[in-house]
Amino acid sequence: MQNIRDKIERTFRGEIRFNEPMSAHTSLRIGGPVEVMVFPEDLASLRSVLSVAYREKIPLFILGEGTNLLVGDKKIKGMAISLRFFRNIFTKEKNDKRAVLFVEAGVPLKSLINFIQKNGYSGIEALAGIPGSFGGAVYTNAGSFGTEIKDVIVSITVMDMKGEIINLKRDGIKFSYRTSNLPGNLIILGADIVLQKDDSHKVAERVKRFLRDKRTTQPLGEYSAGCVFKNPEGDFAGRLIEAAGCKGLKNGDIEVSRVHANYFINKGRGTYRDFIELMKMVKTKVKRYSGVNLEPEIRIIERI
Ligand SMILES: Cc1cc2nc3c(=O)[nH]c(=O)nc-3n(C[C@H](O)[C@H](O)[C@H](O)COP(=O)(O)OP(=O)(O)OC[C@H]3O[C@@H](n4cnc5c(N)ncnc54)[C@H](O)[C@@H]3O)c2cc1C
C-alpha cells in the first residue's frame, strides 16, 4: 500500500496518511487503523485517487466527520477518503424571497448553520446541533425536530468511481428515515439547497432555541455516535430502552446514557466489542419488554 503514493499522479494535491487510526476520526473515539486515508484538495486529485483505487481494486470508504459510525478495532484493509478540504458555500441565486446555495460535502453542518444565521436564510434551523459534515448529512438524510435535510435539497452532485461528475435531481432520489437510495459507490461532492429569506435575528433566535432543546435532552458533550437504534414506527427507541430498564447499563467502558437512553457513551476505553455486546443486551431486553425489534441507526463498519 505504501507505493500508492507513487501511483497517484504527481499533480495530486492533499494529504495521504498510512495506518491512520480511525479512532481519531470518529466521535465515539473507536476504530482501528485504516491502511490508507486520503484527503484530496481538489476534484482532479480526488479523481486520480479513485482511478488508482479502481485499477488496484482497493476497497473504498467515504468518511465524513465520523459522527454516525461504529468502526471495528482491528486493522482495516482499504482506503478511506475524506472530503474535509471541500468546504465552500456558493450562493448561486438570491432574491428577496429565497436563495439557492451550493454546499460542498466537507462543509461542517455547524458552519452551514452559522452561514444561514449570518445571511438570514431559513429552512434548516432545526438541524442546529447535529454534528458532522454536510456530505454525511445528505447521505444519512440527517434530521431533527421534524426537519430533514431532504426538505431543502434541489439536486445532488456526485462523482462516480470512474471520476465522472453527475448531477442528480431531487425527484429521482428516494429519501427515507436516516437514509436514501443513493448508491454507496457514489461520492457526494455537494448539493444545491433552497432556503427562504428571513430576518437574520429571527433565524438566529430559532437556532438558539433548537440548540437549547437539544442540549437539555441529548448528551452532546460526550463520546457517542448519536442515536444507536432507529425509532420504530409510532414510538421512540429511547423511550423503549428506558422503559426496559437499560438506562445506565454498562458493558466494559460503554454505557447507555443516563440523559438519553438511545445514546451509548464511550467513557474512555470502550471497544468495538463492548459496544456491539451492549447493543445486543439492550436489543434483547427491549424485545422481551415490548416485543419490538430495534434496528441499528449507526453505521457499523468492521471492514470496507
Ligand atoms: C451527539 C450527536 C448527536 C447527533 N444528533 C443527530 C440528530 O439529531 N439527527 C441526525 O440525523 N443525526 C444525528 N447524529 C448522527 C450524525 O451526526 C449524522 O448522521 C451526521 O449527518 C453524519 O455526518 P458525518 O459527516 O459525521 O458522516 P459519517 O459518520 O462520517 O458517515 C456517515 C455515512 O455517510 C457516508 N458519507 C459521508 N460523507 C459522504 C460523502 N461525501 N459521499 C458519500 N457518502 C458519504 C459515510 O460513508 C457513512 O456511510 C448525531 C451524532 C452525535 C454524535
The ligand as an SDF file (V2000), in Angstrom:
LIG
                    3D

 53 58  0  0  0  0  0  0  0  0999 V2000
  -24.0120   13.9510   19.7450 C   0  0  0  0  0  0  0  0  0  0  0  0
  -24.6140   13.5470   18.4350 C   0  0  0  0  0  0  0  0  0  0  0  0
  -25.8840   13.9910   18.0880 C   0  0  0  0  0  0  0  0  0  0  0  0
  -26.4700   13.6040   16.8800 C   0  0  0  0  0  0  0  0  0  0  0  0
  -27.7280   14.0570   16.5740 N   0  0  0  0  0  0  0  0  0  0  0  0
  -28.2880   13.7130   15.3960 C   0  0  0  0  0  0  0  0  0  0  0  0
  -29.6070   14.1750   15.0560 C   0  0  0  0  0  0  0  0  0  0  0  0
  -30.2620   14.8960   15.8090 O   0  0  0  0  0  0  0  0  0  0  0  0
  -30.1110   13.8150   13.8430 N   0  0  0  0  0  0  0  0  0  0  0  0
  -29.4160   13.0270   12.9690 C   0  0  0  0  0  0  0  0  0  0  0  0
  -29.9260   12.7570   11.8780 O   0  0  0  0  0  0  0  0  0  0  0  0
  -28.1870   12.5700   13.2750 N   0  0  0  0  0  0  0  0  0  0  0  0
  -27.6030   12.8900   14.4560 C   0  0  0  0  0  0  0  0  0  0  0  0
  -26.3580   12.4150   14.7580 N   0  0  0  0  0  0  0  0  0  0  0  0
  -25.6810   11.4870   13.8450 C   0  0  0  0  0  0  0  0  0  0  0  0
  -24.7220   12.1610   12.8450 C   0  0  0  0  0  0  0  0  0  0  0  0
  -24.2250   13.3600   13.3660 O   0  0  0  0  0  0  0  0  0  0  0  0
  -25.3680   12.4280   11.4870 C   0  0  0  0  0  0  0  0  0  0  0  0
  -25.7860   11.2250   10.9070 O   0  0  0  0  0  0  0  0  0  0  0  0
  -24.3970   13.1540   10.5360 C   0  0  0  0  0  0  0  0  0  0  0  0
  -25.1400   13.6890    9.4690 O   0  0  0  0  0  0  0  0  0  0  0  0
  -23.2910   12.2490    9.9830 C   0  0  0  0  0  0  0  0  0  0  0  0
  -22.3550   13.0590    9.2740 O   0  0  0  0  0  0  0  0  0  0  0  0
  -20.8030   12.6930    9.2170 P   0  0  0  0  0  0  0  0  0  0  0  0
  -20.1320   13.6800    8.3530 O   0  0  0  0  0  0  0  0  0  0  0  0
  -20.2360   12.5450   10.5620 O   0  0  0  0  0  0  0  0  0  0  0  0
  -20.8520   11.2890    8.4670 O   0  0  0  0  0  0  0  0  0  0  0  0
  -20.0510    9.9590    8.8270 P   0  0  0  0  0  0  0  0  0  0  0  0
  -20.4650    9.4600   10.1630 O   0  0  0  0  0  0  0  0  0  0  0  0
  -18.6080   10.1380    8.5930 O   0  0  0  0  0  0  0  0  0  0  0  0
  -20.6250    8.9890    7.7060 O   0  0  0  0  0  0  0  0  0  0  0  0
  -21.9800    8.5760    7.7380 C   0  0  0  0  0  0  0  0  0  0  0  0
  -22.3070    7.8780    6.4050 C   0  0  0  0  0  0  0  0  0  0  0  0
  -22.3010    8.8600    5.3770 O   0  0  0  0  0  0  0  0  0  0  0  0
  -21.4100    8.4620    4.3240 C   0  0  0  0  0  0  0  0  0  0  0  0
  -20.8130    9.6880    3.7840 N   0  0  0  0  0  0  0  0  0  0  0  0
  -20.2650   10.7280    4.4750 C   0  0  0  0  0  0  0  0  0  0  0  0
  -19.8480   11.6860    3.6130 N   0  0  0  0  0  0  0  0  0  0  0  0
  -20.1170   11.2290    2.3640 C   0  0  0  0  0  0  0  0  0  0  0  0
  -19.9180   11.7550    1.0460 C   0  0  0  0  0  0  0  0  0  0  0  0
  -19.3480   12.9450    0.8320 N   0  0  0  0  0  0  0  0  0  0  0  0
  -20.3090   10.9880   -0.0210 N   0  0  0  0  0  0  0  0  0  0  0  0
  -20.9010    9.7770    0.1710 C   0  0  0  0  0  0  0  0  0  0  0  0
  -21.1120    9.2360    1.3900 N   0  0  0  0  0  0  0  0  0  0  0  0
  -20.7360    9.9510    2.4670 C   0  0  0  0  0  0  0  0  0  0  0  0
  -20.3780    7.5750    5.0040 C   0  0  0  0  0  0  0  0  0  0  0  0
  -19.7660    6.6820    4.0690 O   0  0  0  0  0  0  0  0  0  0  0  0
  -21.2640    6.8310    6.0080 C   0  0  0  0  0  0  0  0  0  0  0  0
  -21.9430    5.7500    5.3930 O   0  0  0  0  0  0  0  0  0  0  0  0
  -25.7520   12.7760   15.9790 C   0  0  0  0  0  0  0  0  0  0  0  0
  -24.4630   12.3450   16.3230 C   0  0  0  0  0  0  0  0  0  0  0  0
  -23.8980   12.7190   17.5310 C   0  0  0  0  0  0  0  0  0  0  0  0
  -22.5060   12.2540   17.8660 C   0  0  0  0  0  0  0  0  0  0  0  0
  1  2  1  0
  2  3  1  0
  2 52  2  0
  3  4  2  0
  4  5  1  0
  4 50  1  0
  5  6  2  0
  6  7  1  0
  6 13  1  0
  7  8  2  0
  7  9  1  0
  9 10  1  0
 10 11  2  0
 10 12  1  0
 12 13  2  0
 13 14  1  0
 14 15  1  0
 14 50  1  0
 15 16  1  0
 16 17  1  0
 16 18  1  0
 18 19  1  0
 18 20  1  0
 20 21  1  0
 20 22  1  0
 22 23  1  0
 23 24  1  0
 24 25  2  0
 24 26  1  0
 24 27  1  0
 27 28  1  0
 28 29  2  0
 28 30  1  0
 28 31  1  0
 31 32  1  0
 32 33  1  0
 33 34  1  0
 33 48  1  0
 34 35  1  0
 35 36  1  0
 35 46  1  0
 36 37  1  0
 36 45  1  0
 37 38  2  0
 38 39  1  0
 39 40  1  0
 39 45  2  0
 40 41  1  0
 40 42  2  0
 42 43  1  0
 43 44  2  0
 44 45  1  0
 46 47  1  0
 46 48  1  0
 48 49  1  0
 50 51  2  0
 51 52  1  0
 52 53  1  0
M  END
$$$$
